[in-house]
Amino acid sequence: MRRALTFVTVATAMLATPATAAEIKVISAGAVRSVIAGMIEEYRKASGDIFDFTVGTTGQLRDVITSGAPADLLITSGPLMVDLEKTGKLVPGSRTDLGRVGIGVAIRDGAPVPDFSTPEAFRKLLLDAKSVTYTAPELGGTSAVHLFALLKKLGIYDEITKKGIHAKGGIDISQKVARGEAEIGVTLISEIVPVKGARMAGPLPEELQLWTVYTSAIPAASKAPDAARAFVKALTSPAMAPRWSAGGFEPPK
């Protein structure tokens, strides 16, 4: 049974642009959308290019990419990109790592910051919380897949999933926490930082942490490979480094 696809599509306004402007179709992981969205308009003004973004969880992206949806640029988690490279449908040598991000805990802005600096403290945090929100299992989100594995490892899977609140993705997790619909949320740090009303309480203890590298590549069927390559160059320029850091990313290691 296929997963339900609930994508968020973000396109720049179709303003008057130079005759040489390209339309770049991007299929992107939600983890990077807040960082990239902040520079699209500036880049469009400078280049004249028009962007059409399809955003989803890793599980959703796997489905839409393998279905043959047209794209000029892919931005996915490293593990998914490895699978895509095996298909031979990407431009050789076009893969570019953008940054890595860990998983954190979201709390409502103004709430006391809990201590979960050790695996046992994190276990206690989850057990003590009245509610925990995470990406719905059927959507295949990176943070949720890792969280479920941790819950089993910590021996609290049933206790937490009974009070779990399903979300459509990381941003939705943080928004639910900000609105008071859930006490805490567990998702990628980059999906906590940009949400007003939510606060990044801290990263998971390093013993439980999952660092995920996000990377880009150009499909062989891209109709605008040069424009896509130029956009990636802009994303990875030194001038963009502070934005990636502010968005919760670290340079890939």
Summary of the structure (lengths in Angstrom):
residues: 253
radius of gyration: 18.5
end to end distance: 36.2
largest distance: 60.0
contacts: 842
relative contact order: 0.21
helix: 39%
strand: 25%
